[in-house]
Amino acid sequence: MHFNDREEIIALTPQWTGERFADGRPKVADRYLDALYGMTLEEVWKPIFLKGYENQFEGKLSTLHQGKKMVGRAVTCSFCPTRPDLHETAMITGTSEGRRGTYNQWVIDSLVERDVVVVDMYDKIYKGTFLGGNLTTAVAARTKSGGAVIWGGVRDLEQMKAISDVQVFYRGIDPTPIRDFVMTGFNTTTRIGGAVCLPGDVVFGAGGGVLFIPSHLVAEVVDGAAKTHVKDIFGFEMISQGVFTTAQIDQSVWSRHMLDRLIRFIQTDARGEEYRELDWTQEYAAAEELTGGYGQSAL
């Protein structure tokens, strides 16, 4: 039994080929985290879903600060109801690894800037309050702009709401302190309701729910969402001018003629300035397949 084991984290995330933290977690570049703040849930969700990642979103959560987005790198932990022998083994393991205090303190002490702690407290709210005022203050101090996703409870909500820098998604509120639980995993596979999170996933909290973006897909997702955004701007303009129909704009594969007009719009219209570095090679290849008789479909 090990907690926050580097080799296990690397084995869980083999498709990530970039920089890693000392603990082995994928370190998605800050620029992608920054870009996600300007995107909507639907823009980010779509490219993940199309790749078969259908269990990445959970919406049955409350939020600490209404309307505040949360973007950060996941630090995961999982718990189960207490059992004396398992608790003893877990505590011996933690002590041997140099950990001090309670399970939740072990996790919070590991956080770094722009982390989000993702906690499967097995929907325990009574005596399942992973965060209160003090530990939320610690999360804010360590992560700066990160936060937490808790499939369980919180307490000291008034104190928590006074901490404006971080966002917290949680299942419920209870005044009881956390009790009677055992850690079963630290930076391992974690389930939040119907969603699956791995250490180093990018946590995107918005629109009343949380999306876990696989680390190796973040760059593609960000660029894909940016493409969706600029295509929407262009599409609304073309429809209003009567240049293209809604049926044409809604196609999943655009013709070369439509792409040429889109690129011209991006290069000449001020609204397209921030999208001028995007690569449309794949879209042109898809357009070539379309003209070759492969057909197309709409989402």
TIFI-117931 format. One line per 3 residues: number of its first residue (from 1); for each residue x, y, z of N, C-alpha, C. Coordinates in Angstrom, 1 decimal, padded with zeros to 4 digits, m for minus. Example, Ala and Ser with C-alpha at 12.3 -4.5 7.8 and 13.67 -1.06 7.14 Angstrom:
REM residues 2
1 = 013.2,m005.7,007.8,012.3,m004.5,007.8,013.2,m003.3,007.8 | 012.8,m002.2,007.1,013.7,m001.1,007.1,012.9,000.0,007.9
REM end
This chain:
REM residues 299
1 = 000.8,m001.2,000.0,000.0,000.0,000.0,000.9,001.2,000.0 | 000.6,002.2,m000.9,001.4,003.4,m001.0,000.4,004.5,m001.3 | 000.8,005.7,m000.9,000.0,006.9,m001.2,000.8,007.9,m002.0
4 = 000.2,008.5,m003.0,000.8,009.5,m003.9,002.1,008.9,m004.4 | 002.0,007.8,m005.1,003.2,007.1,m005.6,003.5,007.5,m007.0 | 004.7,008.0,m007.2,005.1,008.6,m008.5,005.0,007.5,m009.6
7 = 005.5,006.3,m009.4,005.5,005.3,m010.5,004.1,004.9,m010.8 | 003.2,004.8,m009.8,001.8,004.5,m010.1,001.1,005.6,m010.9 | 001.4,006.9,m010.6,000.8,008.0,m011.3,001.2,008.0,m012.7
10 = 002.5,007.7,m013.0,003.0,007.7,m014.3,002.4,006.5,m015.1 | 002.2,005.4,m014.4,001.6,004.3,m015.1,000.1,004.5,m015.4 | m000.6,005.4,m014.6,m002.0,005.7,m014.9,m002.1,006.7,m016.0
13 = m001.1,007.4,m016.3,m001.2,008.5,m017.3,m000.2,008.3,m018.5 | m000.1,007.2,m019.1,001.0,006.9,m020.1,000.9,007.8,m021.4 | m000.3,008.3,m021.7,m000.5,009.1,m022.9,000.0,010.5,m022.8
16 = 000.3,010.9,m021.5,000.9,012.2,m021.3,002.4,012.1,m021.6 | 002.9,013.0,m022.5,004.3,012.9,m022.8,005.1,014.2,m022.5 | 004.4,015.1,m021.8,005.0,016.4,m021.4,005.7,016.4,m020.1
19 = 005.8,017.6,m019.5,006.5,017.8,m018.2,005.6,017.2,m017.1 | 006.2,016.7,m016.0,005.5,016.2,m014.9,006.0,016.9,m013.6 | 005.1,016.9,m012.6,005.5,017.3,m011.3,006.4,016.3,m010.6
22 = 007.0,016.6,m009.5,007.9,015.7,m008.8,007.1,014.4,m008.4 | 005.8,014.5,m008.1,005.1,013.4,m007.7,004.6,012.5,m008.9 | 004.9,013.0,m010.1,004.6,012.2,m011.3,003.3,012.7,m012.1
25 = 002.6,013.6,m011.5,001.4,014.1,m012.1,001.8,014.9,m013.4 | 001.0,014.7,m014.5,001.1,015.6,m015.7,001.0,017.1,m015.3 | 001.9,017.9,m015.8,001.9,019.3,m015.6,001.5,020.0,m016.9
28 = 000.2,020.1,m017.0,m000.4,020.9,m018.2,000.1,022.3,m018.1 | 000.5,022.9,m019.2,001.1,024.3,m019.2,000.0,025.3,m018.7 | 000.5,026.3,m018.0,m000.4,027.4,m017.5,m001.2,028.0,m018.6
31 = m000.6,028.2,m019.8,m001.3,028.9,m020.9,m002.6,028.2,m021.3 | m002.6,026.9,m021.2,m003.9,026.2,m021.5,m004.9,026.4,m020.4 | m004.4,026.5,m019.1,m005.3,026.8,m018.0,m005.9,028.2,m018.2
34 = m005.1,029.1,m018.6,m005.5,030.5,m018.8,m006.6,030.6,m019.9 | m006.3,029.8,m021.0,m007.2,029.9,m022.1,m008.6,029.3,m021.7 | m008.7,028.3,m020.8,m009.9,027.7,m020.5,m010.9,028.6,m019.8
37 = m010.3,029.6,m019.1,m011.2,030.6,m018.4,m012.1,031.3,m019.4 | m011.7,031.5,m020.6,m012.5,032.2,m021.6,m013.5,031.3,m022.4 | m013.6,030.0,m022.0,m014.4,029.1,m022.8,m015.6,028.6,m022.0
40 = m016.6,028.2,m022.7,m017.8,027.7,m022.1,m017.7,026.1,m021.8 | m018.6,025.7,m021.0,m018.6,024.2,m020.7,m018.8,023.4,m021.9 | m019.8,023.8,m022.8,m020.1,023.1,m024.0,m019.0,023.0,m025.0
43 = m018.2,024.2,m025.1,m017.1,024.2,m026.0,m016.0,023.2,m025.6 | m015.8,023.1,m024.3,m014.8,022.2,m023.8,m015.2,020.8,m023.8 | m016.5,020.6,m023.5,m017.0,019.2,m023.4,m017.0,018.5,m024.7
46 = m017.4,019.2,m025.8,m017.6,018.5,m027.1,m016.5,017.7,m027.6 | m015.2,018.2,m027.7,m014.2,017.4,m028.3,m013.8,016.2,m027.4 | m014.0,016.3,m026.1,m013.8,015.1,m025.3,m014.8,014.0,m025.6
49 = m016.1,014.4,m025.6,m017.2,013.5,m025.8,m017.0,012.8,m027.2 | m016.6,013.5,m028.2,m016.4,012.9,m029.5,m015.3,011.9,m029.6 | m014.4,011.9,m028.6,m013.3,011.0,m028.6,m013.7,009.8,m027.7
52 = m014.9,009.7,m027.2,m015.4,008.6,m026.4,m015.3,008.8,m024.9 | m014.9,010.0,m024.4,m014.8,010.2,m023.0,m016.2,010.8,m022.5 | m017.0,009.8,m022.3,m018.4,010.2,m022.0,m018.7,010.2,m020.5
55 = m017.7,009.9,m019.6,m018.0,009.9,m018.2,m017.0,010.9,m017.5 | m017.0,012.1,m018.0,m016.1,013.2,m017.5,m016.8,014.3,m016.8 | m018.1,014.4,m016.8,m018.8,015.5,m016.3,m019.8,015.1,m015.2
58 = m019.8,015.9,m014.1,m020.8,015.7,m013.0,m021.4,017.0,m012.7 | m022.8,017.1,m012.7,m023.5,018.3,m012.5,m024.2,018.4,m011.2 | m024.3,017.3,m010.4,m025.1,017.3,m009.2,m024.2,017.8,m008.0
61 = m023.8,019.0,m008.1,m022.9,019.6,m007.1,m023.4,021.0,m006.8 | m023.2,021.5,m005.6,m023.4,022.9,m005.2,m022.0,023.6,m005.3 | m022.1,025.0,m005.4,m020.9,025.8,m005.5,m020.8,026.8,m004.4
64 = m019.5,027.0,m004.0,m019.3,028.0,m003.0,m019.5,029.4,m003.4 | m019.0,029.7,m004.6,m019.2,031.1,m005.2,m020.0,031.0,m006.5 | m021.2,031.4,m006.6,m022.0,031.3,m007.8,m021.4,032.1,m008.9
67 = m021.3,031.4,m010.1,m020.8,032.1,m011.3,m019.3,032.2,m011.4 | m018.5,031.7,m010.4,m017.1,031.7,m010.5,m016.5,030.4,m011.1 | m015.7,030.5,m012.2,m015.1,029.4,m012.8,m014.0,028.9,m011.9
70 = m013.7,027.6,m012.1,m012.6,027.0,m011.5,m011.8,026.2,m012.5 | m010.5,026.4,m012.6,m009.6,025.7,m013.6,m008.3,025.4,m012.8 | m008.0,024.1,m012.9,m006.7,023.7,m012.2,m006.4,022.3,m012.5
73 = m005.2,021.8,m012.0,m004.7,020.5,m012.1,m005.2,019.6,m011.0 | m005.7,018.4,m011.2,m006.3,017.6,m010.2,m005.2,016.9,m009.3 | m005.5,017.0,m008.0,m004.9,016.1,m007.0,m006.0,015.3,m006.5
76 = m006.0,014.0,m006.7,m007.1,013.1,m006.3,m006.9,012.3,m005.0 | m008.1,012.1,m004.4,m008.0,011.2,m003.2,m009.4,010.5,m003.0 | m009.4,009.3,m002.5,m010.6,008.5,m002.3,m010.6,007.9,m000.9
79 = m011.9,007.8,m000.4,m012.1,007.3,001.0,m013.2,006.3,001.0 | m013.3,005.6,002.1,m014.3,004.6,002.3,m014.7,004.7,003.8 | m015.9,004.1,004.2,m016.2,004.0,005.6,m015.1,003.4,006.5
82 = m015.1,003.8,007.7,m014.0,003.3,008.6,m014.1,001.8,008.9 | m012.9,001.2,009.0,m012.7,m000.2,009.4,m011.4,m000.2,010.2 | m011.4,m000.7,011.4,m010.2,m000.5,012.3,m008.9,m001.1,011.7
85 = m008.9,m002.2,011.1,m007.7,m002.8,010.6,m007.2,m002.0,009.4 | m008.1,m001.6,008.5,m007.7,m000.8,007.4,m007.2,000.5,007.8 | m007.9,001.2,008.7,m007.4,002.5,009.2,m006.0,002.4,009.8
88 = m005.7,001.3,010.6,m004.4,001.1,011.2,m003.4,001.0,010.1 | m003.7,000.2,009.1,m002.7,m000.1,008.0,m002.4,001.2,007.2 | m003.5,002.0,006.9,m003.3,003.3,006.2,m002.5,004.3,007.0
91 = m002.8,004.4,008.3,m002.0,005.3,009.1,m000.5,004.9,009.2 | m000.3,003.6,009.3,001.1,003.1,009.4,001.8,003.4,008.1 | 001.1,003.2,007.0,001.7,003.6,005.7,002.0,005.0,005.6
94 = 001.0,005.9,005.9,001.2,007.3,005.9,002.4,007.8,006.8 | 002.4,007.3,008.0,003.5,007.6,008.9,004.9,007.2,008.3 | 004.9,006.0,007.7,006.2,005.6,007.1,006.6,006.5,005.9
97 = 005.7,007.1,005.3,006.0,008.0,004.2,006.2,009.5,004.6 | 006.2,009.7,006.0,006.5,011.0,006.5,005.3,011.9,006.6 | 004.1,011.4,006.6,002.9,012.2,006.6,002.5,012.4,008.1
100 = 001.9,013.6,008.3,001.5,013.9,009.7,000.0,014.4,009.7 | m000.7,014.2,010.8,m002.0,014.7,010.9,m003.1,013.8,010.3 | m004.2,014.3,009.9,m005.3,013.5,009.4,m005.2,013.3,007.9
103 = m006.0,012.4,007.4,m005.9,012.1,005.9,m006.1,013.4,005.1 | m007.1,014.2,005.4,m007.3,015.3,004.6,m006.2,016.3,004.6 | m005.5,016.4,005.8,m004.3,017.2,005.9,m003.2,016.7,005.0
106 = m003.0,015.4,004.9,m002.0,014.8,004.0,m002.2,015.4,002.6 | m003.4,015.4,002.1,m003.7,015.8,000.8,m003.4,017.3,000.6 | m004.0,018.1,001.5,m003.9,019.6,001.4,m002.4,020.0,001.5
109 = m001.6,019.3,002.3,m000.2,019.6,002.5,000.6,019.4,001.2 | 000.0,018.6,000.3,000.7,018.3,m001.0,000.4,019.3,m002.1 | m000.6,020.1,m001.9,m001.0,021.0,m003.0,000.0,022.1,m003.3
112 = 000.0,022.4,m004.6,000.8,023.5,m005.1,m000.1,024.4,m005.9 | 000.5,025.5,m006.4,m000.2,026.6,m007.1,m001.0,026.0,m008.3 | m002.2,026.4,m008.4,m003.2,026.0,m009.5,m003.6,024.6,m009.4
115 = m003.5,023.9,m008.3,m004.1,022.6,m008.0,m005.5,022.7,m007.6 | m006.3,021.6,m007.9,m007.6,021.4,m007.4,m007.7,020.0,m006.8 | m008.1,020.0,m005.5,m008.2,018.7,m004.8,m009.5,018.1,m005.2
118 = m009.5,016.8,m005.6,m010.7,016.1,m006.1,m010.9,015.0,m005.1 | m012.0,015.0,m004.4,m012.2,014.1,m003.2,m013.5,013.3,m003.4 | m013.3,012.0,m003.4,m014.4,011.0,m003.4,m014.6,010.6,m001.9
121 = m015.5,011.3,m001.3,m015.9,011.1,000.1,m017.1,010.2,000.2 | m017.3,009.4,m000.9,m018.4,008.4,m001.1,m019.8,009.0,m000.7 | m020.0,010.3,m001.0,m021.2,011.0,m000.8,m021.6,011.1,000.7
124 = m020.6,011.1,001.6,m020.7,011.2,003.0,m020.8,012.7,003.4 | m021.9,013.1,004.0,m022.0,014.5,004.4,m022.0,014.7,005.9 | m022.8,013.9,006.6,m022.7,013.9,008.1,m021.4,013.2,008.5
127 = m020.6,014.0,009.2,m019.2,013.5,009.5,m018.4,013.2,008.3 | m018.8,013.9,007.2,m018.0,013.7,006.0,m017.6,015.1,005.4 | m017.3,016.0,006.3,m017.0,017.4,005.9,m015.5,017.6,005.7
130 = m015.1,017.3,004.4,m013.7,017.3,004.1,m013.1,018.7,004.3 | m013.8,019.8,004.0,m013.3,021.1,004.2,m014.2,021.9,005.1 | m013.5,022.8,005.9,m014.1,023.8,006.7,m013.4,025.1,006.4
133 = m013.6,026.1,007.3,m012.9,027.4,007.1,m011.4,027.3,007.1 | m010.8,026.6,008.1,m009.4,026.5,008.2,m008.7,025.8,007.0 | m009.2,024.7,006.6,m008.6,024.0,005.5,m008.8,024.6,004.2
136 = m010.0,025.3,004.0,m010.2,026.1,002.8,m009.2,027.3,002.7 | m008.9,027.9,003.9,m007.8,028.9,003.9,m006.5,028.3,003.5 | m006.2,027.1,003.9,m005.0,026.4,003.5,m004.9,026.1,002.0
139 = m006.1,025.7,001.5,m006.2,025.4,000.0,m005.9,026.7,m000.7 | m006.5,027.8,m000.3,m006.3,029.1,m000.9,m004.8,029.5,m000.9 | m004.2,029.3,000.3,m002.8,029.7,000.4,m001.9,028.9,m000.5
142 = m002.2,027.6,m000.7,m001.3,026.8,m001.4,m001.6,026.8,m002.9 | m002.9,026.9,m003.3,m003.2,026.8,m004.7,m003.4,028.2,m005.4 | m003.6,029.2,m004.6,m003.8,030.6,m005.1,m005.1,030.8,m005.8
145 = m005.3,030.1,m006.9,m006.6,030.2,m007.7,m007.3,028.9,m007.9 | m006.9,027.9,m007.2,m007.4,026.5,m007.4,m008.7,026.3,m006.6 | m008.8,025.2,m005.9,m010.0,024.9,m005.1,m010.2,023.4,m004.9
148 = m011.5,023.0,m004.8,m011.8,021.6,m004.5,m013.1,021.2,m005.1 | m013.1,019.9,m005.4,m014.4,019.2,m005.8,m014.6,018.1,m004.8 | m015.7,018.1,m004.1,m015.9,017.1,m003.0,m017.2,016.4,m003.1
151 = m017.1,015.1,m003.4,m018.3,014.2,m003.4,m018.6,013.8,m001.9 | m018.9,014.9,m001.2,m019.2,014.7,000.2,m019.5,016.1,000.8 | m019.2,016.4,002.1,m019.6,017.5,002.7,m018.6,018.6,003.0
154 = m019.1,019.8,003.4,m018.3,020.9,003.9,m019.0,021.4,005.1 | m018.2,022.2,005.9,m018.7,022.9,007.1,m018.2,024.3,007.2 | m018.6,025.1,008.1,m018.2,026.5,008.3,m018.4,027.3,007.0
157 = m019.6,027.2,006.4,m019.8,027.7,005.1,m019.6,029.3,005.1 | m020.0,029.9,006.1,m019.8,031.4,006.1,m018.4,031.8,006.1 | m017.5,031.0,006.8,m016.1,031.3,006.8,m015.6,031.0,005.4
160 = m016.0,029.9,004.8,m015.6,029.5,003.5,m015.9,030.6,002.4 | m017.1,031.1,002.5,m017.6,032.1,001.5,m016.7,033.4,001.6 | m016.1,033.6,002.8,m015.3,034.8,002.9,m014.0,034.7,002.2
163 = m013.6,033.5,001.7,m012.4,033.2,001.0,m012.7,033.2,m000.5 | m012.4,034.4,m001.1,m012.9,034.6,m002.5,m012.0,034.1,m003.5 | m010.7,033.7,m003.2,m009.8,033.3,m004.3,m010.0,032.0,m004.9
166 = m010.6,031.1,m004.1,m010.8,029.7,m004.5,m012.3,029.4,m004.7 | m012.6,028.3,m005.5,m013.9,027.8,m005.7,m014.0,026.4,m005.2 | m015.1,026.1,m004.6,m015.4,024.7,m004.1,m016.7,024.2,m004.6
169 = m016.7,023.0,m005.2,m017.9,022.3,m005.5,m018.1,021.1,m004.5 | m019.3,021.0,m004.0,m019.5,020.0,m002.9,m020.9,019.5,m003.0 | m021.2,018.4,m002.3,m022.5,017.8,m002.3,m023.5,018.3,m001.2
172 = m023.0,018.6,000.0,m023.9,019.1,001.0,m023.1,019.8,002.1 | m023.9,020.3,003.1,m023.4,021.0,004.2,m023.8,020.3,005.5 | m022.9,020.3,006.5,m023.2,019.8,007.8,m022.3,020.4,008.8
175 = m022.7,020.6,010.0,m021.9,021.3,011.0,m020.9,020.3,011.7 | m021.1,019.0,011.5,m020.2,018.0,012.2,m018.8,018.0,011.6 | m017.8,017.7,012.5,m016.5,017.6,012.0,m016.3,016.2,011.3
178 = m015.3,016.1,010.4,m015.1,014.9,009.7,m014.6,013.8,010.6 | m015.3,012.6,010.5,m015.0,011.4,011.3,m015.3,010.1,010.6 | m014.7,009.0,011.1,m015.0,007.7,010.7,m014.9,007.4,009.2
181 = m013.7,007.6,008.7,m013.4,007.4,007.3,m012.0,006.9,007.1 | m011.6,006.2,006.0,m010.3,005.7,005.8,m009.9,006.1,004.3 | m008.7,006.6,004.2,m008.2,006.8,002.8,m007.8,005.5,002.1
184 = m008.3,005.4,000.9,m008.0,004.2,000.1,m007.1,004.5,m001.1 | m007.0,005.8,m001.4,m006.2,006.2,m002.6,m005.8,007.7,m002.5 | m004.6,008.0,m002.9,m004.1,009.4,m003.0,m003.4,009.5,m004.3
187 = m003.9,010.3,m005.2,m003.5,010.5,m006.6,m003.5,009.1,m007.3 | m004.7,008.6,m007.2,m005.1,007.4,m007.9,m006.4,007.7,m008.7 | m007.0,006.7,m009.3,m008.3,006.9,m010.0,m009.3,007.3,m009.0
190 = m010.1,008.3,m009.3,m011.1,008.8,m008.4,m012.4,009.0,m009.1 | m013.5,008.7,m008.4,m014.8,008.9,m009.0,m015.6,010.0,m008.3 | m016.1,010.9,m009.1,m017.0,012.0,m008.6,m018.3,011.8,m009.2
193 = m019.3,011.1,m008.4,m020.6,010.8,m009.0,m020.4,009.9,m010.2 | m020.8,010.4,m011.4,m020.7,009.6,m012.6,m019.5,010.0,m013.4 | m018.6,010.7,m012.8,m017.4,011.1,m013.6,m016.1,010.5,m013.0
196 = m015.1,010.3,m013.9,m013.9,009.7,m013.5,m012.7,010.7,m013.7 | m011.9,010.8,m012.6,m010.8,011.8,m012.7,m009.5,011.1,m012.3 | m008.5,011.4,m013.1,m007.1,010.9,m012.9,m006.2,012.0,m012.4
199 = m005.2,011.7,m011.6,m004.3,012.8,m011.2,m003.7,013.5,m012.4 | m003.7,014.8,m012.3,m003.2,015.6,m013.4,m004.2,016.0,m014.4 | m005.4,015.4,m014.4,m006.5,015.9,m015.3,m006.7,017.4,m015.0
202 = m007.2,018.1,m016.0,m007.5,019.5,m015.8,m009.0,019.6,m015.4 | m009.2,020.2,m014.2,m010.6,020.3,m013.7,m011.1,021.7,m014.1 | m012.3,021.6,m014.8,m013.0,022.7,m015.4,m014.3,022.8,m014.7
205 = m014.5,023.7,m013.8,m015.7,023.9,m013.1,m016.5,025.1,m013.6 | m017.6,024.9,m014.2,m018.4,026.0,m014.7,m019.8,025.5,m015.0 | m020.7,026.5,m015.1,m022.1,026.2,m015.5,m022.8,025.2,m014.5
208 = m022.4,025.2,m013.2,m023.1,024.4,m012.3,m022.6,023.0,m012.2 | m021.5,022.7,m012.8,m020.9,021.3,m012.8,m019.4,021.3,m013.0 | m018.8,020.1,m013.0,m017.4,020.0,m013.2,m017.1,019.0,m014.3
211 = m016.1,019.4,m015.1,m015.6,018.5,m016.2,m014.2,018.2,m016.0 | m013.8,016.9,m016.1,m012.4,016.5,m015.9,m011.8,016.2,m017.3 | m010.9,017.0,m017.7,m010.3,016.9,m019.0,m009.0,016.1,m018.9
214 = m008.9,015.0,m019.6,m007.7,014.2,m019.6,m006.5,015.0,m020.0 | m005.4,014.9,m019.3,m004.2,015.8,m019.5,m003.7,015.7,m020.9 | m003.7,014.6,m021.5,m003.1,014.4,m022.8,m004.0,015.0,m023.9
217 = m005.3,015.4,m023.6,m006.2,016.0,m024.5,m006.4,017.5,m024.4 | m005.8,018.1,m023.3,m006.0,019.5,m023.0,m005.7,020.4,m024.2 | m004.5,020.2,m024.8,m004.1,021.1,m025.9,m005.1,021.0,m027.0
220 = m005.5,019.8,m027.4,m006.4,019.6,m028.4,m007.8,020.2,m028.1 | m008.2,020.0,m026.8,m009.5,020.5,m026.4,m009.5,022.0,m026.4 | m008.5,022.7,m025.9,m008.4,024.1,m025.9,m008.5,024.7,m027.4
223 = m007.7,024.1,m028.3,m007.7,024.5,m029.6,m009.0,024.2,m030.3 | m009.6,023.1,m030.0,m010.9,022.7,m030.6,m012.0,023.6,m030.1 | m011.9,024.0,m028.8,m013.0,024.9,m028.3,m012.8,026.3,m028.9
226 = m011.5,026.7,m029.1,m011.3,028.0,m029.7,m011.8,028.0,m031.2 | m011.6,026.9,m031.9,m012.2,026.7,m033.2,m013.7,026.8,m033.2 | m014.3,026.1,m032.3,m015.8,026.2,m032.2,m016.2,027.6,m032.0
229 = m015.5,028.3,m031.1,m015.9,029.7,m030.8,m015.8,030.6,m032.0 | m014.7,030.5,m032.7,m014.6,031.4,m033.8,m015.5,031.0,m035.0 | m015.8,029.7,m035.1,m016.7,029.3,m036.1,m018.1,029.8,m035.8
232 = m018.4,029.8,m034.5,m019.7,030.4,m034.1,m019.8,031.9,m034.5 | m018.8,032.6,m034.2,m018.8,034.1,m034.5,m019.0,034.3,m036.0 | m018.2,033.5,m036.8,m018.2,033.6,m038.2,m019.6,033.1,m038.7
235 = m020.1,032.0,m038.2,m021.3,031.4,m038.6,m022.5,032.4,m038.4 | m022.6,033.0,m037.3,m023.7,034.0,m037.0,m023.6,035.1,m038.0 | m022.4,035.5,m038.3,m022.2,036.6,m039.3,m022.7,036.2,m040.7
238 = m022.3,035.0,m041.1,m022.7,034.5,m042.5,m024.2,034.2,m042.6 | m024.8,033.7,m041.5,m026.2,033.5,m041.6,m027.0,034.8,m041.6 | m026.5,035.8,m040.9,m027.2,037.1,m040.9,m027.1,037.8,m042.2
241 = m026.0,037.5,m042.9,m025.8,038.1,m044.2,m026.4,037.3,m045.4 | m026.9,036.1,m045.0,m027.5,035.3,m046.0,m026.5,034.6,m046.9 | m025.2,034.5,m046.5,m024.2,033.9,m047.3,m024.3,032.4,m047.2
244 = m024.5,031.8,m046.0,m024.6,030.4,m045.8,m025.9,030.2,m045.0 | m026.5,029.0,m045.2,m027.7,028.6,m044.4,m027.3,028.0,m043.1 | m028.2,027.9,m042.2,m028.0,027.3,m040.9,m027.6,025.8,m041.1
247 = m028.2,025.1,m042.1,m027.8,023.7,m042.3,m026.3,023.6,m042.7 | m025.8,024.5,m043.5,m024.4,024.5,m043.9,m023.5,024.8,m042.7 | m023.9,025.8,m041.9,m023.1,026.1,m040.7,m023.0,025.0,m039.7
250 = m024.2,024.3,m039.6,m024.3,023.2,m038.6,m023.6,021.9,m039.0 | m023.1,021.8,m040.2,m022.4,020.6,m040.6,m021.1,020.4,m039.8 | m020.9,019.1,m039.5,m019.6,018.8,m038.7,m018.4,019.0,m039.6
253 = m018.5,018.8,m040.9,m017.4,019.0,m041.8,m017.8,020.1,m042.8 | m017.0,021.1,m042.8,m017.2,022.3,m043.7,m016.4,022.1,m045.0 | m017.0,022.6,m046.1,m016.4,022.5,m047.4,m015.1,023.4,m047.4
256 = m014.3,023.2,m048.4,m013.1,024.0,m048.6,m013.5,025.5,m048.8 | m014.5,025.7,m049.5,m015.0,027.1,m049.8,m015.4,027.8,m048.5 | m016.1,027.1,m047.6,m016.5,027.6,m046.3,m015.3,027.9,m045.4
259 = m014.3,027.0,m045.4,m013.1,027.1,m044.7,m012.3,028.3,m045.2 | m012.2,028.5,m046.5,m011.5,029.6,m047.1,m012.1,030.9,m046.6 | m013.4,031.0,m046.6,m014.0,032.2,m046.1,m013.8,032.4,m044.6
262 = m013.8,031.3,m043.9,m013.5,031.4,m042.4,m012.1,032.0,m042.2 | m011.1,031.4,m042.9,m009.8,031.9,m042.7,m009.6,033.4,m043.1 | m010.3,033.7,m044.1,m010.2,035.2,m044.6,m010.8,036.1,m043.5
265 = m011.9,035.6,m042.9,m012.6,036.3,m041.8,m011.6,036.5,m040.6 | m011.0,035.4,m040.2,m010.1,035.4,m039.1,m008.9,036.4,m039.3 | m008.4,036.4,m040.6,m007.2,037.2,m040.9,m007.6,038.7,m041.0
268 = m008.8,039.0,m041.3,m009.1,040.4,m041.7,m010.1,041.1,m040.7 | m010.8,040.3,m039.9,m011.8,040.9,m039.0,m011.2,040.9,m037.6 | m011.4,042.0,m036.9,m010.8,042.2,m035.5,m011.2,041.1,m034.6
271 = m012.5,040.6,m034.8,m013.0,039.5,m033.9,m012.2,038.2,m034.1 | m011.4,038.1,m035.1,m010.7,036.9,m035.4,m009.2,037.0,m034.9 | m008.8,038.1,m034.4,m007.4,038.3,m034.1,m006.8,037.3,m033.2
274 = m007.5,036.9,m032.1,m007.0,036.0,m031.1,m006.9,034.6,m031.6 | m007.5,034.3,m032.8,m007.6,032.9,m033.3,m006.6,032.7,m034.5 | m005.8,033.7,m034.8,m005.0,033.6,m036.0,m003.8,032.6,m036.0
277 = m003.5,032.1,m034.9,m002.5,031.1,m034.8,m003.0,029.6,m034.8 | m004.3,029.5,m034.9,m004.9,028.1,m035.0,m004.5,027.4,m036.3 | m004.3,026.1,m036.2,m004.0,025.3,m037.3,m005.2,024.6,m037.8
280 = m005.6,024.8,m039.1,m006.8,024.2,m039.7,m006.5,023.1,m040.6 | m005.3,022.5,m040.5,m004.9,021.4,m041.5,m005.9,020.2,m041.4 | m006.3,019.8,m040.2,m007.2,018.7,m040.1,m008.6,019.0,m040.7
283 = m009.0,020.2,m040.6,m010.3,020.6,m041.2,m010.3,020.6,m042.7 | m009.2,021.0,m043.3,m009.0,021.0,m044.7,m008.9,019.5,m045.2 | m008.3,018.7,m044.4,m008.2,017.3,m044.8,m009.5,016.6,m044.8
286 = m010.4,017.0,m043.8,m011.7,016.4,m043.8,m012.5,016.9,m044.9 | m012.3,018.2,m045.3,m013.0,018.7,m046.5,m012.7,018.0,m047.8 | m011.4,017.6,m047.9,m010.9,016.9,m049.1,m011.6,015.5,m049.1
289 = m011.7,014.9,m048.0,m012.4,013.6,m047.9,m013.9,013.7,m048.3 | m014.5,014.8,m047.9,m015.9,015.1,m048.2,m016.1,015.2,m049.7 | m015.2,015.9,m050.4,m015.3,016.0,m051.8,m015.0,014.7,m052.5
292 = m014.3,013.9,m051.8,m013.9,012.6,m052.4,m015.0,011.5,m052.3 | m016.1,011.9,m051.7,m017.3,011.0,m051.7,m017.5,010.3,m050.4 | m016.8,010.8,m049.3,m016.9,010.1,m048.0,m018.2,010.5,m047.3
295 = m018.8,011.6,m047.7,m020.0,012.0,m047.0,m019.7,012.8,m045.8 | m020.8,013.3,m045.1,m020.6,014.1,m043.9,m021.8,013.8,m043.0 | m021.7,014.2,m041.8,m022.8,014.1,m040.8,m022.8,015.3,m039.9
298 = m023.9,015.6,m039.3,m024.0,016.7,m038.4,m024.2,016.2,m037.0 | m023.7,017.0,m036.0,m023.9,016.6,m034.6,m025.3,017.0,m034.2
REM end
